């Protein structure tokens, strides 16, 4: 779990392996996203509260996958008082606004990640260890666009997730089968 999160960070920020992403550059990148969220809240008649701002800043400070409980722990570890209900409501707002995506891991749990305007990738999801591996494949994107054109469909968003077993889990399963057969 924490090793997996570290592996996610290292894979997503190879120049900073072991250190996580640079918070300053992440926050300067999020200026447009901050404006979009404030406008979204205003259109819905909602306020930009201290708690929503703290959640936004924590989510956009780094790029890695997280669940709601991870976010609660991180914020409370920084002395921020935020309820679990506020975290879930704010994640729903950020999702509706298009600033976070969510990946369903099982019937009751989502993993989230922040989205920057114009950024897109898809996911491989390990059904054994819940690892989420990001990938970009232009041929898949081109095929999706061609299918939409063929059907006269105007896409607004999509989520592509492939479920299976990651290489690490396959290797572990192979080793445990080999040890059982010896």
BADODO-531983 format. One record per residue (C-alpha): residue number from 1; x, y, z. Coordinates in nm, 4 decimals, always signed. Example, Ala and Ser with C-alpha at 12.3 -4.5 7.8 and 13.67 -1.06 7.14 Angstrom:
<atoms>
{atom 1,{+1.2300,-0.4500,+0.7800}},
{atom 2,{+1.3670,-0.1060,+0.7140}},
</atoms>
This chain:
<atoms>
{atom 1,{+0.0000,+0.0000,+0.0000}},
{atom 2,{+0.2487,+0.2709,+0.1044}},
{atom 3,{+0.5130,+0.1003,-0.1113}},
{atom 4,{+0.2608,+0.0964,-0.3958}},
{atom 5,{+0.1848,+0.4676,-0.3420}},
{atom 6,{+0.5573,+0.5407,-0.3473}},
{atom 7,{+0.5909,+0.3362,-0.6660}},
{atom 8,{+0.3050,+0.5412,-0.8183}},
{atom 9,{+0.4798,+0.8672,-0.7280}},
{atom 10,{+0.8159,+0.7496,-0.8576}},
{atom 11,{+0.6629,+0.6270,-1.1843}},
{atom 12,{+0.4716,+0.9519,-1.2347}},
{atom 13,{+0.7646,+1.1796,-1.1446}},
{atom 14,{+1.0779,+0.9858,-1.2492}},
{atom 15,{+1.3040,+1.2904,-1.2188}},
{atom 16,{+1.2100,+1.3106,-0.8506}},
{atom 17,{+1.2089,+0.9355,-0.7731}},
{atom 18,{+1.1630,+0.8852,-0.4014}},
{atom 19,{+1.0746,+1.2508,-0.3366}},
{atom 20,{+0.7247,+1.2897,-0.4834}},
{atom 21,{+0.6222,+1.5699,-0.7204}},
{atom 22,{+0.7293,+1.9302,-0.6829}},
{atom 23,{+0.4513,+2.1076,-0.4939}},
{atom 24,{+0.5339,+2.4544,-0.6274}},
{atom 25,{+0.5071,+2.3542,-0.9933}},
{atom 26,{+0.1903,+2.1526,-0.9253}},
{atom 27,{+0.0238,+2.4536,-0.7616}},
{atom 28,{+0.1266,+2.6954,-1.0378}},
{atom 29,{-0.0152,+2.4493,-1.2912}},
{atom 30,{-0.3456,+2.4454,-1.1017}},
{atom 31,{-0.4273,+2.8173,-1.1410}},
{atom 32,{-0.6759,+2.7493,-1.4216}},
{atom 33,{-0.8245,+2.4560,-1.2293}},
{atom 34,{-0.8674,+2.6711,-0.9153}},
{atom 35,{-1.0581,+2.9300,-1.1235}},
{atom 36,{-1.2744,+2.6591,-1.2841}},
{atom 37,{-1.3649,+2.5142,-0.9432}},
{atom 38,{-1.4498,+2.8573,-0.7958}},
{atom 39,{-1.6713,+2.9333,-1.0999}},
{atom 40,{-1.8344,+2.5890,-1.0736}},
{atom 41,{-1.9148,+2.6423,-0.7049}},
{atom 42,{-2.0498,+2.9921,-0.7722}},
{atom 43,{-2.2806,+2.8603,-1.0500}},
{atom 44,{-2.4161,+2.6054,-0.8038}},
{atom 45,{-2.4701,+2.8689,-0.5351}},
{atom 46,{-2.1974,+2.7183,-0.3148}},
{atom 47,{-1.9177,+2.8937,-0.1298}},
{atom 48,{-1.5439,+2.8414,-0.1576}},
{atom 49,{-1.4956,+2.7366,+0.2050}},
{atom 50,{-1.1695,+2.6934,+0.3927}},
{atom 51,{-1.2239,+2.3151,+0.3940}},
{atom 52,{-1.2885,+2.2969,+0.0168}},
{atom 53,{-0.9803,+2.5112,-0.0444}},
{atom 54,{-0.7644,+2.2873,+0.1787}},
{atom 55,{-0.8927,+1.9783,-0.0043}},
{atom 56,{-0.8321,+2.1344,-0.3453}},
{atom 57,{-0.4782,+2.2343,-0.2490}},
{atom 58,{-0.3968,+1.8908,-0.1076}},
{atom 59,{-0.5290,+1.7136,-0.4163}},
{atom 60,{-0.3463,+1.9407,-0.6600}},
{atom 61,{-0.0199,+1.9510,-0.4624}},
{atom 62,{+0.0900,+1.6130,-0.5983}},
{atom 63,{-0.0091,+1.3738,-0.8720}},
{atom 64,{-0.0905,+1.0315,-0.7407}},
{atom 65,{-0.3953,+0.8159,-0.6944}},
{atom 66,{-0.5670,+0.8323,-0.3557}},
{atom 67,{-0.8866,+0.7344,-0.1842}},
{atom 68,{-1.0999,+0.9538,+0.0401}},
{atom 69,{-0.9519,+0.8046,+0.3574}},
{atom 70,{-0.5961,+0.8815,+0.2352}},
{atom 71,{-0.7013,+1.2426,+0.1926}},
{atom 72,{-0.8526,+1.2623,+0.5422}},
{atom 73,{-0.5332,+1.1192,+0.6958}},
{atom 74,{-0.3074,+1.3562,+0.4987}},
{atom 75,{-0.5094,+1.6641,+0.5934}},
{atom 76,{-0.5423,+1.5700,+0.9597}},
{atom 77,{-0.1672,+1.5000,+0.9658}},
{atom 78,{-0.1192,+1.8638,+0.8617}},
{atom 79,{-0.3462,+1.9867,+1.1402}},
{atom 80,{-0.6434,+2.0601,+0.9101}},
{atom 81,{-0.9830,+1.9831,+1.0591}},
{atom 82,{-1.2012,+1.8321,+0.7907}},
{atom 83,{-1.4810,+1.5787,+0.8219}},
{atom 84,{-1.4979,+1.2618,+0.6161}},
{atom 85,{-1.8396,+1.3764,+0.4867}},
{atom 86,{-1.6873,+1.7054,+0.3620}},
{atom 87,{-1.4132,+1.5097,+0.1852}},
{atom 88,{-1.6670,+1.2893,+0.0054}},
{atom 89,{-1.8921,+1.5843,-0.0865}},
{atom 90,{-1.5971,+1.7883,-0.2160}},
{atom 91,{-1.4640,+1.4924,-0.4168}},
{atom 92,{-1.8099,+1.4589,-0.5746}},
{atom 93,{-1.8059,+1.8309,-0.6610}},
{atom 94,{-1.4559,+1.8091,-0.8099}},
{atom 95,{-1.5643,+1.5018,-1.0091}},
{atom 96,{-1.8790,+1.6780,-1.1368}},
{atom 97,{-1.6622,+1.9768,-1.2290}},
{atom 98,{-1.4233,+1.7501,-1.4235}},
{atom 99,{-1.1208,+1.8265,-1.2046}},
{atom 100,{-1.0802,+1.4788,-1.0569}},
{atom 101,{-1.1358,+1.1407,-1.2094}},
{atom 102,{-1.2285,+0.8309,-1.0219}},
{atom 103,{-1.1514,+0.4684,-1.0821}},
{atom 104,{-1.3797,+0.2066,-0.9262}},
{atom 105,{-1.1679,-0.0546,-0.7496}},
{atom 106,{-1.4553,-0.2657,-0.6211}},
{atom 107,{-1.8235,-0.2349,-0.5310}},
{atom 108,{-1.7649,+0.0217,-0.2580}},
{atom 109,{-1.4312,+0.1929,-0.3145}},
{atom 110,{-1.2994,+0.4522,-0.5582}},
{atom 111,{-0.9476,+0.5800,-0.6164}},
{atom 112,{-0.9235,+0.9394,-0.7306}},
{atom 113,{-0.6686,+1.1582,-0.9069}},
{atom 114,{-0.6555,+1.5222,-0.9989}},
{atom 115,{-0.6888,+1.6287,-1.3616}},
{atom 116,{-0.5242,+1.9276,-1.5216}},
{atom 117,{-0.7014,+2.1014,-1.8088}},
{atom 118,{-0.6013,+1.9332,-2.1358}},
{atom 119,{-0.4423,+1.6317,-1.9643}},
{atom 120,{-0.5654,+1.2811,-2.0460}},
{atom 121,{-0.4559,+0.9240,-1.9846}},
{atom 122,{-0.6131,+0.5852,-1.9287}},
{atom 123,{-0.5661,+0.3158,-1.6625}},
{atom 124,{-0.4647,-0.0444,-1.6083}},
{atom 125,{-0.6122,-0.1647,-1.2772}},
{atom 126,{-0.4699,-0.4668,-1.0964}},
{atom 127,{-0.7480,-0.6783,-0.9497}},
{atom 128,{-0.5034,-0.8428,-0.7076}},
{atom 129,{-0.3225,-0.5487,-0.5417}},
{atom 130,{-0.5356,-0.2527,-0.6643}},
{atom 131,{-0.2371,-0.0845,-0.8336}},
{atom 132,{-0.3410,+0.1757,-1.0898}},
{atom 133,{-0.1030,+0.2140,-1.3844}},
{atom 134,{-0.1475,+0.5135,-1.6139}},
{atom 135,{-0.0863,+0.4969,-1.9874}},
{atom 136,{-0.1307,+0.7067,-2.2981}},
{atom 137,{-0.1877,+0.5294,-2.6273}},
{atom 138,{-0.2564,+0.7577,-2.9272}},
{atom 139,{-0.3917,+0.4680,-3.1376}},
{atom 140,{-0.6690,+0.4063,-2.8825}},
{atom 141,{-0.7555,+0.7760,-2.8831}},
{atom 142,{-0.7633,+0.7828,-3.2658}},
{atom 143,{-0.9864,+0.4750,-3.2762}},
{atom 144,{-1.2295,+0.6271,-3.0227}},
{atom 145,{-1.2469,+0.9463,-3.2299}},
{atom 146,{-1.3122,+0.7437,-3.5486}},
{atom 147,{-1.5921,+0.5458,-3.3782}},
{atom 148,{-1.7536,+0.8707,-3.2600}},
{atom 149,{-1.7312,+1.0242,-3.6091}},
{atom 150,{-1.8788,+0.7100,-3.7657}},
{atom 151,{-2.1800,+0.7306,-3.5351}},
{atom 152,{-2.2163,+1.1104,-3.5481}},
{atom 153,{-2.1454,+1.1209,-3.1767}},
{atom 154,{-1.9974,+1.4268,-3.0014}},
{atom 155,{-1.8012,+1.2953,-2.7004}},
{atom 156,{-1.7542,+1.5160,-2.3967}},
{atom 157,{-1.5438,+1.2790,-2.1875}},
{atom 158,{-1.4478,+0.9157,-2.1547}},
{atom 159,{-1.2803,+0.6791,-1.9138}},
{atom 160,{-1.0847,+0.3805,-2.0364}},
{atom 161,{-0.9957,+0.1192,-1.7743}},
{atom 162,{-0.8456,-0.2234,-1.8329}},
{atom 163,{-0.8676,-0.4655,-1.5398}},
{atom 164,{-0.6284,-0.7553,-1.4930}},
{atom 165,{-0.3242,-0.8687,-1.2958}},
{atom 166,{-0.0062,-0.6565,-1.2885}},
{atom 167,{+0.3406,-0.7962,-1.3566}},
{atom 168,{+0.4408,-0.7865,-0.9878}},
{atom 169,{+0.1375,-0.9908,-0.8821}},
{atom 170,{+0.1874,-1.2360,-1.1699}},
{atom 171,{+0.5478,-1.2852,-1.0582}},
{atom 172,{+0.4396,-1.3367,-0.6937}},
{atom 173,{+0.1694,-1.5837,-0.8003}},
{atom 174,{+0.4219,-1.7708,-1.0146}},
{atom 175,{+0.6697,-1.7905,-0.7266}},
{atom 176,{+0.4066,-1.9096,-0.4809}},
{atom 177,{+0.2845,-2.1737,-0.7274}},
{atom 178,{+0.6431,-2.2819,-0.7856}},
{atom 179,{+0.7070,-2.3079,-0.4107}},
{atom 180,{+0.3847,-2.5061,-0.3581}},
{atom 181,{+0.4802,-2.7495,-0.6313}},
{atom 182,{+0.8323,-2.8108,-0.4932}},
</atoms>
